[in-house]
Structure formats: structure tokens, C-alpha cells
Amino acid sequence: MTDSADRVGPRRGKRERLAEAAAQVFHEQGVEKTTLTDIARAADVPVGNVYYYFKTKDELVGAAIGAHAQRLEALIAALDAHPTPQERLKALVRGWTEQREVAARYGCPFGTLSSELDKRTDGLDRDAAEVMRHLVDWAEQQFRSMGRDDSRELAVALIAAYQGISLLTNTFRDPELMAAEGLRLERWIDSLAGASTPG
């Protein structure tokens, strides 16, 4: 959904750097395989300092979800600068496609985390679902602005298409799968602009 492969910026506070690093390392290694030392190293923070901000790895998982939520807010703000809903949706798809090398290597940054957390029942799964729901809600607003009465279904179809192609791109380690699907999704969005909702 968002790029977690960027290195953590040095100018942020330690807590923010640790949250960003957690999002990055969880994406690259998975929650279960990741240690607090891995996250401290990625954040360039002494491992002893991690416990000052986060007592458990689960707290870091929650912070990583928060980092993804902040990235999504920044992404939506950038997308909303486009003049039409059709252009906003296509810009979203192009953003996904630009991250196809990352997807080929690790999968979707947030989708993989959500899938891993789905096996848990500690509330972190629901926190992750709220972030994903926010993206679906935003996409629904765009389709509604295009005059579509089936905006929710279209939004779910769009996000599902991305999550599915992320999985296939990662499974086959083939970034061109995502490039081809991105072009198809852009054509699909164009075909919906101005089309009447089936009655």
C-alpha cells in the first residue's frame, strides 16, 4: 500500500524512527522473525533505548501500524491534489506500480503485515483493518464523485486487485506482472469515468 523500503530518516525523534524502522523491518522480515535488535539497528538507535519507548514487540507492531496510517494520510493528501477523482485513482495505481520492485521482493508493505496480524486476536489485527478500511473509504469517495452508485463495490475491487497482484508479483518475483495490472487498472478506471451505473 505504501513504501516501507525507504531508509529511516535521521532527523526524526527516536520514537518516530523506531516506528518507521519497525514498519520497514516487519515488511522485509515479518513480525515473528524480527527482533528488537533488528529494529534498533534499522533506526540507528542503541538497542537499550528501544525499551524506553516500547516495552514489548507488540507495542512496536502497534507503532508500525501507526506509521503506515501516517504514510497513508500523506499519500491521500498528495493524491487529493489531483483535480479529478479519475486522476486521483490513476495516480494511486501509478504509485503502486512504481513500487513493483519492492512488491516483487517483499509483497505489499501493509498487506503483508495485515495478513500476518490476521492470525492474532489481540486487537492489532483490528487496528490494521482500520488503516486498510481508510484506503477503501477514500477510494469509495472517488468513485462516488465519478457518479457511481456502486462506489463501494468498485473501491473494494480496486484494492483487492492491488492486493492480489502484489501477492502474485511477490510469489513469482516478477515486477512486470504489477506493471501490466497497473495499466489494466488505469484503463478500467477510464472506462468507468462517465459510464452510467448499471441499474
C-alpha positions in Angstrom: 0.0 0.0 0.0 2.9 2.3 0.9 6.6 2.1 0.5 8.4 0.8 3.6 11.7 0.1 1.9 13.0 3.7 2.3 15.6 4.0 5.0 14.5 5.7 8.2 15.3 9.4 8.2 17.9 10.6 10.8 16.2 13.9 11.7 13.1 12.4 13.3 12.9 11.7 17.0 13.9 8.2 18.3 10.3 7.1 18.8 9.3 8.0 15.3 12.5 6.5 13.9 11.8 3.3 15.7 8.2 3.2 14.5 9.3 3.7 10.9 12.1 1.1 11.3 9.6 -1.4 12.7 7.3 -0.9 9.7 10.3 -1.4 7.3 11.8 -4.4 9.0 8.4 -6.1 9.6 7.8 -5.8 5.9 11.2 -7.2 5.0 11.4 -10.0 7.6 7.9 -10.5 9.0 6.9 -9.8 12.6 7.8 -13.2 14.0 11.4 -13.2 12.6 12.1 -9.6 13.6 13.9 -8.9 16.8 14.1 -5.6 18.8 17.8 -5.6 17.8 16.9 -5.6 14.1 14.6 -2.6 14.6 17.1 -0.7 16.7 19.8 -1.3 14.1 17.5 -0.1 11.3 16.6 3.0 13.3 20.2 3.7 14.3 19.2 3.6 18.0 21.0 1.7 20.7 19.0 -1.4 21.5 18.8 -0.5 25.1 16.9 2.7 24.2 14.2 0.7 22.5 12.7 -0.3 25.9 12.5 3.3 26.9 9.9 3.9 24.2 8.4 0.4 23.6 8.2 -2.2 26.4 7.3 -5.1 24.0 7.5 -6.1 20.4 3.7 -5.9 20.2 3.9 -2.2 21.1 6.3 -1.8 18.2 3.8 -3.6 16.0 1.2 -1.0 17.0 3.7 1.8 16.3 4.4 0.3 12.9 0.6 0.3 12.1 0.6 3.9 13.2 3.5 4.7 10.9 1.6 3.1 8.0 -1.5 5.1 8.9 0.6 8.3 8.8 2.0 7.4 5.4 -1.5 6.7 4.1 -2.6 10.2 5.3 0.3 11.8 3.5 -0.4 9.7 0.4 -4.1 10.7 0.4 -3.1 14.4 0.8 -0.9 14.1 -2.2 -3.5 12.3 -4.3 -6.2 14.8 -3.4 -4.1 17.5 -5.1 -5.1 16.0 -8.4 -8.0 17.8 -10.0 -10.4 14.9 -10.7 -11.3 11.7 -8.9 -10.3 9.7 -12.0 -6.8 11.3 -11.9 -6.6 10.6 -8.2 -7.4 6.9 -8.6 -5.0 6.6 -11.5 -2.2 8.3 -9.5 -2.8 5.8 -6.7 -2.4 2.9 -9.2 0.8 4.5 -10.7 2.2 4.9 -7.2 1.6 1.2 -6.6 3.2 0.3 -9.9 6.3 2.4 -9.1 6.8 0.2 -6.1 6.7 -3.0 -8.1 10.3 -4.0 -7.4 9.7 -3.8 -3.7 6.5 -5.8 -4.1 8.3 -8.4 -6.1 10.8 -8.8 -3.2 8.6 -8.4 -0.1 5.0 -8.1 -1.1 2.7 -5.1 -0.3 4.1 -3.3 2.8 0.8 -3.1 4.6 -1.0 -6.1 3.1 1.7 -8.5 4.3 1.6 -7.0 7.8 -2.2 -7.2 7.8 -2.1 -10.8 6.7 0.4 -11.8 9.4 -1.7 -10.0 12.1 -4.9 -11.7 10.9 -3.7 -14.8 12.8 -3.8 -12.9 16.1 -6.6 -12.0 18.4 -5.0 -9.2 20.5 -6.6 -6.3 18.7 -3.7 -5.4 16.5 -5.5 -7.2 13.6 -8.4 -4.8 14.1 -6.1 -1.8 14.2 -4.6 -2.9 10.9 -8.0 -3.4 9.4 -8.9 0.2 10.2 -6.0 1.5 8.2 -7.0 -0.7 5.2 -10.6 0.5 5.6 -9.5 4.1 5.4 -8.0 3.5 2.0 -11.1 1.7 0.8 -13.3 4.5 2.1 -11.1 7.1 0.2 -11.4 5.1 -3.0 -15.1 4.8 -2.5 -15.4 8.6 -2.2 -13.5 8.9 -5.5 -15.8 6.5 -7.4 -18.8 8.3 -5.8 -17.5 11.6 -7.1 -17.4 10.0 -10.6 -21.1 9.5 -10.3 -21.0 5.8 -9.5 -23.8 4.3 -7.3 -21.7 1.2 -6.9 -18.8 3.1 -5.5 -18.2 0.7 -2.5 -18.0 -2.3 -4.7 -15.7 -0.6 -7.1 -13.4 0.5 -4.3 -13.2 -3.0 -2.8 -12.5 -4.3 -6.3 -9.7 -1.8 -6.8 -8.0 -2.5 -3.5 -8.5 -6.3 -3.9 -6.9 -6.1 -7.4 -3.9 -4.4 -6.0 -3.5 -6.8 -3.1 -3.9 -9.8 -5.4 -1.4 -8.6 -7.9 1.0 -7.8 -5.0 0.8 -11.4 -3.9 1.4 -12.7 -7.4 4.2 -10.3 -8.1 5.9 -11.4 -4.8 5.1 -15.1 -5.4 6.6 -15.1 -8.9 9.2 -12.4 -8.2 8.0 -10.7 -11.3 7.6 -6.9 -11.1 6.2 -6.8 -14.7 3.0 -8.5 -13.5 2.3 -5.5 -11.4 3.2 -3.1 -14.3 0.7 -4.9 -16.6 -2.0 -4.9 -14.0 -1.4 -1.2 -13.3 -2.1 -0.4 -16.9 -5.2 -2.6 -16.9 -6.5 -0.8 -13.8 -5.9 2.6 -15.3 -7.9 1.6 -18.4 -10.6 0.2 -16.1 -10.8 3.5 -14.2 -11.0 5.4 -17.5 -13.8 3.1 -18.7 -15.8 3.9 -15.5 -15.5 7.7 -15.8 -18.7 8.9 -17.3 -20.2 5.5 -17.6 -23.6 5.1 -16.0 -24.1 2.8 -13.0 -25.7 -0.5 -14.0 -29.3 -0.4 -12.8 
